[in-house]
Amino acid sequence: MDTNFGPDTDHDVKDVGDWKKKTIIFLSSQGISLFGSSLVNFAIIWYITLRTSSGTMLMLSVMASFLPQILISLFAGVWADRFNRKYVIMASDALTAGATLALAVLFLHGYRQIWLMFAATAVRAIGAGIQSPAISAILPQFVPPDKLMRINGISGSLRSFIMILSPAAGGWLLAAFSVETAFLVDVVTAAIAIFIMFLLRIPAHEKAVSLQSASVTDDLKEGINYVKGHPLLRSLLIYYAFFFFLISPAALLTPLLITRSFGAEVWRLTANEVLYSSGAVAGGLIMAVWGGFRHRMLTIALACAAHGISAVLLGIAPNFMVYLGVMFFTGIFMPIFSTAETVMIQETVDNNMQGRVFSMIDVIILTVMPIGMLIFGPLADVIRVESLMIATGILMVVVSGAIMVENKAYIFSKDRSNMG
């Protein structure tokens, strides 16, 4: 009798195991890990803010989070394809927990320099960068192909729900106890997640089992050449870059819009985050139930257009209540966009290449959004944020039209085997 636990084997889990039980256990593990990590991320940001009241310090904290992920992500994709993804995920959780534990010990012994937080943030970012492509690529190893959309939608809703809970939990721990308590909570949640993953049987994928001897550089080149030779993937990555560049004002400048146009009260900023995350929870559930259009590129294109329309509406919102309604609407479409993109890759890309493809997606997001901030941030000091929202929103609708035109052969194909 298969209990779904025990040492890894090389047979197909989908044939002999209970994929639903495995999925529930896996998502529970990742949810626990994400909660602890998000809680600490917010605690670090708030601690630095309260301790220094310095925009420069916050900028350095953000850079400590972004830059290591950019540097590690491409190699992380190679590792996710080369090694057993289960152990890659466990190792990355252990790395982030180790950095957080070291920071907690140093703080408890009176070493409270801000640079220690920057160092810990950088190590934690490396762990997150290593883990991300492995998580995306591992699901097709035990989830049936026709269930991927539903499971990715549920996963997106879970992540969004955690992003609602973790700021409140982090703030409460910081106020009621200490920042060290928040650090230790993350260590405990990471340990629980690692223990669950250790018990869960997820066989290694073919490339990891075969132990190929190609160098990391050769594997990386192979992944890049694979994308270059795959027209659908190539165009997806290009449009992904445009989308995340254009969405950066809506993603990062809305607090500035709120304080300038509606008021600088903290409750307004909190409501902004809660409404967006609530919309994202709803969007993930919609994808879990609906599953998107038959051709994933159509779902991606329309979600891109919806983001553009919502950005324009944010720019013309006459009052804060209308603004919050639009923000909830905006949150719905991010998981629709990202879930369709993730499932399209899971369905069309060889499982032994998925880690590298997902890592390229991560690199694009981690690169173009900071570039967008470098451009739109200074512009927001000379141009109204609302005007930037309207302009970028219109351009997102244009990008959506370009996706439709370039991929009309896929979108309007009657071939149901072509899910791109």
C-alpha positions in Angstrom: 0.0 0.0 0.0 1.5 3.4 -1.0 1.3 5.9 1.8 3.0 8.6 -0.2 5.9 8.8 2.3 9.3 7.3 2.4 12.5 7.4 0.5 12.5 8.5 -3.2 12.1 6.0 -5.9 12.4 6.3 -9.7 8.9 5.3 -10.7 6.2 7.7 -11.9 4.3 9.2 -9.0 1.3 10.0 -11.1 0.8 6.3 -11.9 1.0 4.9 -8.3 0.6 7.7 -5.9 -2.2 9.9 -4.6 -1.3 13.1 -6.4 -4.0 15.1 -4.5 -2.5 14.1 -1.2 1.0 14.9 -2.4 -0.1 18.3 -3.7 -1.8 19.2 -0.5 1.3 18.3 1.5 3.6 20.1 -0.9 1.5 23.3 -1.0 1.3 23.2 2.8 5.0 22.9 3.1 5.6 25.8 0.8 2.9 27.9 2.4 4.5 27.5 5.9 7.9 28.4 4.4 6.6 31.4 2.6 4.7 32.7 5.7 7.9 32.7 7.7 10.0 34.3 5.0 7.4 37.0 4.3 7.0 37.8 8.0 10.7 38.3 8.3 11.0 40.4 5.2 8.3 42.8 6.5 9.9 42.8 10.0 13.3 43.7 8.5 11.9 46.6 6.4 9.9 48.0 9.3 12.8 47.6 11.7 15.1 49.5 9.3 12.4 52.2 8.8 11.8 52.7 12.5 15.5 52.6 13.4 16.9 54.9 10.7 13.9 56.8 9.0 16.2 56.7 6.0 15.1 56.3 2.4 18.7 55.4 1.5 18.8 52.6 4.0 15.5 51.2 2.6 16.9 51.5 -0.9 20.0 49.5 0.2 17.7 46.9 1.7 15.8 46.6 -1.6 19.0 46.3 -3.5 20.2 43.6 -1.1 17.1 41.6 -2.0 17.1 42.2 -5.7 20.7 41.9 -6.9 21.6 38.5 -5.4 18.5 37.0 -7.0 19.4 38.4 -10.4 22.9 37.0 -10.1 21.9 33.5 -8.9 18.7 32.9 -10.9 20.1 31.7 -14.2 22.4 29.2 -12.3 19.4 28.3 -10.1 17.6 27.2 -13.2 20.5 24.9 -14.2 20.6 23.4 -10.7 16.8 22.9 -10.7 17.2 20.9 -13.9 20.4 19.1 -12.9 19.6 18.0 -9.4 16.6 16.5 -7.6 14.3 19.5 -7.2 13.0 18.2 -3.9 16.4 18.6 -2.4 17.1 21.9 -4.1 14.0 23.3 -2.4 15.0 21.8 1.0 18.5 23.2 0.7 17.3 26.7 -0.2 15.0 26.7 2.8 17.9 25.6 5.0 20.1 28.4 3.6 17.5 31.1 4.3 16.8 29.6 7.8 20.6 29.5 8.6 21.0 33.1 7.6 18.0 34.2 9.7 19.2 32.1 12.7 22.7 33.6 12.5 21.1 37.1 12.5 18.9 36.3 15.5 21.8 35.0 17.5 23.9 38.1 16.7 21.0 40.4 17.6 20.4 38.5 20.9 24.0 39.0 21.8 23.8 42.8 21.2 25.2 43.0 17.7 22.5 45.1 16.1 24.2 46.8 13.2 22.0 47.5 10.2 24.6 46.1 7.8 24.0 42.6 9.4 20.4 42.8 8.2 21.6 43.7 4.7 23.9 40.7 4.7 21.2 38.4 5.9 18.8 39.8 3.4 21.3 39.1 0.6 21.8 35.5 1.7 18.0 35.0 2.0 17.6 36.4 -1.5 20.0 33.9 -2.8 18.0 31.1 -1.2 14.8 32.5 -2.7 16.4 32.7 -6.1 17.6 29.1 -5.9 14.2 27.9 -4.8 11.9 29.7 -7.3 12.5 27.8 -10.5 12.6 24.4 -8.7 9.2 25.0 -7.2 7.7 26.0 -10.6 9.3 23.0 -12.3 8.5 20.3 -9.7 4.7 20.4 -9.9 4.4 18.6 -13.3 6.4 15.7 -11.8 3.4 14.7 -9.7 0.4 16.7 -10.8 -1.5 15.4 -13.9 -1.3 17.8 -16.9 -5.0 18.5 -16.9 -4.9 19.6 -13.3 -1.9 22.0 -13.5 -4.0 25.1 -14.1 -6.2 24.4 -11.1 -3.2 23.6 -8.8 -1.3 26.7 -9.9 -4.3 28.8 -9.4 -4.7 27.5 -5.8 -1.0 28.0 -5.2 -1.3 31.6 -6.4 -4.3 32.2 -4.0 -2.4 30.7 -1.1 0.6 33.0 -1.8 -1.6 36.0 -2.0 -3.5 35.1 1.2 -0.1 34.7 3.0 0.8 38.2 1.8 -2.2 39.5 3.6 -1.4 37.7 6.8 2.3 38.1 7.0 2.5 42.0 7.3 0.0 41.9 10.2 1.8 39.0 11.9 5.2 40.7 11.4 3.9 44.0 12.8 2.4 42.3 15.8 5.6 40.3 16.6 7.7 43.5 16.3 5.3 45.5 18.6 4.5 42.8 21.1 7.9 41.0 21.3 11.0 41.8 19.4 12.5 41.6 15.9 14.5 38.5 17.2 11.2 36.7 17.8 10.2 37.3 14.2 13.6 35.8 13.1 13.1 32.7 15.2 9.6 32.2 13.9 11.0 32.0 10.4 13.6 29.5 11.5 10.9 27.3 13.0 8.6 27.5 9.9 11.5 26.7 7.6 12.4 23.6 9.8 8.8 22.4 9.5 8.7 22.9 5.8 12.0 21.0 5.4 10.7 18.2 7.5 7.5 17.9 5.4 9.5 17.9 2.2 11.8 15.2 3.5 8.9 12.9 4.2 7.2 13.5 0.9 8.1 11.1 -1.9 8.8 13.0 -5.2 11.0 11.1 -7.5 13.8 12.9 -9.3 13.2 13.9 -12.9 15.0 12.2 -15.8 18.0 14.6 -16.1 18.7 14.4 -12.4 18.5 10.6 -12.4 20.8 10.3 -15.5 23.5 12.4 -13.7 24.7 14.0 -17.0 28.3 15.3 -16.8 27.9 18.6 -18.8 29.2 21.7 -17.2 26.9 24.3 -15.6 27.9 26.7 -18.4 27.0 24.1 -21.1 23.6 23.5 -19.4 23.0 27.3 -19.2 23.8 27.7 -22.9 21.6 24.7 -23.7 18.7 26.4 -21.9 19.3 29.8 -23.7 19.5 28.0 -27.1 16.3 26.1 -26.3 14.4 29.3 -25.7 15.9 31.0 -28.8 14.8 28.0 -30.9 11.2 28.0 -29.5 9.2 30.8 -31.1 6.4 30.7 -28.6 8.7 30.9 -25.6 10.9 33.5 -27.2 7.9 35.9 -27.8 6.6 35.1 -24.3 9.8 36.3 -22.7 10.0 39.4 -24.8 6.4 40.4 -23.9 7.0 39.5 -20.3 9.9 42.0 -20.2 7.6 44.8 -21.7 4.8 43.9 -19.3 6.8 44.0 -16.1 8.6 47.2 -17.2 5.3 48.9 -17.8 3.6 47.6 -14.7 6.4 48.9 -12.4 4.6 52.3 -11.7 1.4 50.5 -10.7 3.3 48.0 -8.6 5.7 50.4 -6.9 4.5 54.0 -7.1 0.9 53.6 -5.8 1.9 54.5 -2.2 3.2 57.8 -3.6 0.0 58.3 -5.6 -2.1 57.7 -2.4 -0.1 60.1 -0.2 -0.1 62.9 -2.8 -3.7 62.6 -4.0 -5.7 61.1 -1.1 -3.8 61.6 2.1 -0.7 60.3 4.0 -2.6 58.2 6.6 -1.2 54.8 7.3 -4.6 53.1 7.0 -4.8 54.2 3.4 -1.5 52.5 2.5 -2.6 49.4 4.5 -6.0 49.3 2.7 -4.2 49.6 -0.7 -2.1 46.4 0.1 -5.0 44.5 1.6 -7.3 45.2 -1.4 -4.7 44.2 -4.0 -3.8 41.0 -2.2 -7.5 40.2 -1.7 -8.0 40.6 -5.4 -5.1 38.3 -6.1 -6.6 35.7 -3.8 -9.8 35.9 -5.9 -7.9 35.8 -9.1 -6.1 32.6 -8.1 -9.4 31.0 -7.2 -10.9 32.1 -10.5 -8.1 30.3 -12.3 -8.5 27.2 -10.1 -12.2 27.0 -11.1 -12.2 28.4 -14.6 -8.8 27.4 -15.9 -8.5 30.2 -18.4 -9.1 30.0 -22.2 -8.1 26.9 -24.1 -5.1 28.7 -25.6 -2.9 30.2 -22.8 -1.6 33.1 -24.9 -5.2 34.4 -25.2 -5.5 34.4 -21.4 -2.1 36.1 -21.1 -3.0 38.8 -23.7 -6.4 39.6 -22.1 -4.9 39.7 -18.6 -2.3 42.1 -19.9 -5.0 44.3 -21.4 -7.0 44.2 -18.2 -3.9 45.4 -16.3 -3.5 48.2 -18.7 -7.2 49.3 -18.3 -6.9 49.1 -14.5 -3.8 51.2 -14.5 -5.7 53.9 -16.5 -8.6 53.7 -14.1 -6.2 54.1 -11.1 -4.9 57.2 -12.8 -8.4 58.7 -13.2 -10.0 57.5 -9.9 -12.0 60.5 -8.6 -11.8 59.4 -4.9 -10.1 56.9 -2.6 -13.0 54.5 -2.4 -13.2 54.2 -6.2 -9.4 53.8 -6.2 -9.6 50.9 -3.8 -12.3 49.2 -5.9 -10.0 49.5 -8.9 -7.1 48.2 -6.9 -9.0 45.0 -6.0 -9.9 44.6 -9.7 -6.2 45.0 -10.5 -5.2 42.3 -8.1 -7.5 39.8 -9.8 -5.6 39.8 -13.0 -2.0 39.3 -11.8 -2.6 35.6 -10.9 -4.5 35.1 -14.1 -1.6 36.4 -16.1 1.1 34.5 -14.1 -0.9 31.2 -13.8 -1.5 31.1 -17.5 2.2 31.8 -18.2 3.4 29.1 -15.7 1.0 26.4 -17.0 1.9 27.2 -20.6 5.6 26.6 -19.8 4.7 23.4 -17.8 2.7 22.1 -20.6 5.0 22.9 -23.6 8.5 22.8 -22.2 10.4 19.5 -21.6 10.4 18.9 -17.9 14.2 18.6 -17.9 14.4 22.2 -19.3 11.8 23.8 -17.1 14.1 25.0 -14.3 16.2 27.0 -16.8 13.1 28.5 -18.5 11.5 29.5 -15.2 14.8 31.0 -14.1 14.8 33.2 -17.2 11.4 34.5 -16.2 12.7 35.3 -12.8 15.7 37.2 -14.2 13.4 39.3 -16.4 11.2 40.3 -13.5 14.1 41.0 -11.2 15.8 43.1 -13.9 13.2 45.1 -15.6 11.2 46.2 -12.6 14.2 47.9 -10.9 15.0 49.5 -14.3 11.5 50.7 -14.4 11.9 52.2 -11.0 15.1 53.9 -12.0 13.2 55.6 -14.9 9.7 56.1 -13.5 10.8 57.0 -9.9 12.6 60.2 -10.9 9.8 60.9 -13.5 7.3 60.8 -10.7 8.9 63.9 -9.2 8.3 66.0 -12.3 5.2 64.3 -13.7 2.0 63.3 -11.8 1.9 59.6 -10.9 -1.6 59.5 -12.3 -0.2 60.5 -15.7 2.4 57.8 -15.6 -0.3 55.2 -14.7 -2.4 56.3 -17.7 0.5 56.3 -20.1 1.8 52.9 -19.1 -1.7 51.5 -18.9 -2.3 52.5 -22.6 1.0 50.9 -23.6 0.1 47.7 -21.8 -3.1 47.5 -23.9 -0.9 48.0 -27.0 1.4 45.1 -25.8 -1.7 43.0 -25.4 -2.7 43.7 -29.0 0.8 42.8 -30.2 0.6 39.5 -28.3 -2.7 38.7 -30.0 -1.5 39.7 -33.5 1.8 37.8 -33.3 0.3 34.6 -31.8 -3.0 34.6 -33.7 -2.0 31.3 -35.3 -1.8 29.7 -31.9 -4.7 31.6 -30.3 -7.2 30.9 -33.1 -6.0 27.4 -33.9 -8.7 24.7 -33.7 -6.0 22.1 -32.7 -6.8 21.4 -29.1 -3.4 19.8 -28.7 -1.8 23.2 -29.1 -2.4 24.8 -25.7 0.1 27.7 -26.3 
